[in-house]
Amino acid sequence: MATLSAKKITDALKKAQNVGQAEESVTIDGCSVVLRSLRPDEYESVHADIEEVPEGVGYLNAFKKEHLCRSIVEVEDADLRNIDFVEVEVEEEDPRTHKVVQREIKVEKHAFVRDYVLASWSREAIDVVFRKFNDVVVTAERKAGDGVKFVIPDESPEDRYRRLLVEAKEIGANLPVELATKIREEEGFLIKATEEDYAAAEDRLSKLAAEGGSEEPETPEPNPEPEPPPQPSRVAKAPPQRPQAAPRRVEPASNEPEVPLTRPARPVIPGVSPEEMMQARQPLNQRAVEVPAPPAVLQANPVLPPSQAALRRAAEIAAMEGELAAPTPAVQGGTVIAPVNPGERQEPMELSRQQAKINPSEAERIFEQPPVAGINPRFRAPPRM
């Protein structure tokens, strides 16, 4: 197994360190700060520190501060690039003497920048520096991909053209119309008409105006009003009506055949005037109603007298019905009891003969006998198929 010493390749590996890292300086309110792009482990520590922060404004502020405290590598003349911990003095109470004493403790660099530097900044200053941090990230991406050619391009020219047009359209909606028009004119996206185009358009308009003025305007034909239909009269005689004048005929201006616009005239009966026709007219609702004659009444069948056999049978049936309706006397103990009228009150009747008494022990013996087993004499076996 071959082994290589790192001392021999130290010079060769110097170029391999900090690949893709980018730094940019920014001065805000007189304070010079240098920002650096983050490494993958630093992004992981950022998300680990803000994982328990509740969502809201506090989460947004913590998200920005955690990125900036790891990105700041220089504040004014203080270089923090190769520093991991910073010693700070804190005041603590001695548990034995109960006196406040000062002692030095080590704090991680990003915690020192967050608690001792960014804690005193305003929200606007943090927003400006964080926006500059996004520029550092873009610079690092371009630096890492500069000079590298891919077989499969990340974005085709067509996709990039479409994306830029959509973005320009969305941004243009937020700009004034005059400003957006001026920018498009400066970039050459508007087609400007030349002096020759304007002259040609004016000549064409003048020709159209001359052609339209030479033609005589067509006279519109009057549209006569149609004759209203005669209203039905409710009386026998209608008032006389004046004869209507014939519609005026307008001669057409051109040689085209005339198209009649009115209804054809009604046929006129020679020798009869309209007044006479209206006087001789009889309304339909004034005529006498003709009632049809009732049909001839059919004669009923003659009633025949009953026969002797029918009378005799009717008498027998009446006698049978009378016997059934008469009350039947009851017989009890050889004595005939008269029928009782339903309307009369019945008195309680005493039994003339007492019933025989039964010995209780014998009755108990009868009831406590076991059930009789055997075949039911009424059982019939079902027929077999």
Helices and strands as residue ranges (DSSP letters): H 10-13, E 23-28, E 31-36, H 40-49, H 57-71, E 72-75, E 78-79, E 85-93, E 100-108, H 109-116, G 118-120, H 123-145, H 157-172, H 177-187, H 195-214, H 274-280, G 284-286, H 308-325, E 330-332, E 335-337, H 360-367
